[in-house]
Amino acid sequence: MEKRDDIYKNRGLHEYGDVKFADSENDKYPIDTEEHIRAAWSYIHMPRNYEKYTPEDVETIKKRIIKAWKEKINPDGPPEA
């Protein structure tokens, strides 16, 4: 995953603190709480968000969100995973 030019540097860290992100290179999609995990899953399925990544990066982000979902919400994972 590459650093994106359209993201303010350290915005994720300032907004969410030192937490895990599904996109750890750009500090996008925090996956530390149930609320954040559910939001990350929703956002990565929106074209305006996933179109900024390569297909491989989208899959990596989804896998990280699914892993967090299984650990913190439900072992079956998110719907349609």
N, C-alpha and C positions, 0 to 999 in steps of 0.2 A: 504494500500500500504506500502511496506517495503522499507527501505533504501537499495539501491543496492551497492554492493562492487566494481562494475566495473566503477563507476563514480567518477571523481575527486571531492572532497569536495568543495562546493561553486563555482564550475565552471559556472553554470548557472547564479548565482548572479554576478560573475565577468564579464561574457560575455554580459549579458542583463540588469543588474541592478535589482532594486527592483520592479519586475513586477509579474503578475500572471502567473503561470505555470499550464498546464493541469496535470502534475505529480508534485505536490507541495512538495512531500516528497524528491524527487531527483532533483528538479529544472530543469525539462526537459519539452520541448514543451511549450515555451512562447506563451501566448495568449493575448498579449497586443495590437498588431497592425494587420492590415489586412494581411500584408506580413507574419508575424509570425503565424497567425491563419491558413492561407492556407498551410504553410510549415508543421505545426504540423499535420494537417489533412493528408497530403501526407505521412509524415514520420511514423505515427502510423499505416498505412496500409502496410508498408514494413515488410516482415517476419523477417528480421534481427533486427527490433526494437520491434515488438509486441511479438516475441517469448521470450523476456526477462521478460515478465509480465504474471501474471495469467490471465485467461479469464475475471475474474471479474474486475481486474485492467484495462485491455484494455477497457472494457465497461465504466468504470468510466472516463478514460481519454477521450474517444470519446464523452461522454456526456458533459464534460467540454468544449471541442473544439466546439461542436455543439452549446452550449449555447453562447459562445463568438462569433461564426459566426453569429448567429441570432441577437445578440445585435449590432455587429459592421459592418457586411457586408451585410447580406440579411436575412430578417425574415423567409424566407423559409428554411434556413439552407443550408448546403453544399450538393453537388450532392451525390446521393446514401446514404443519411443519414436516 
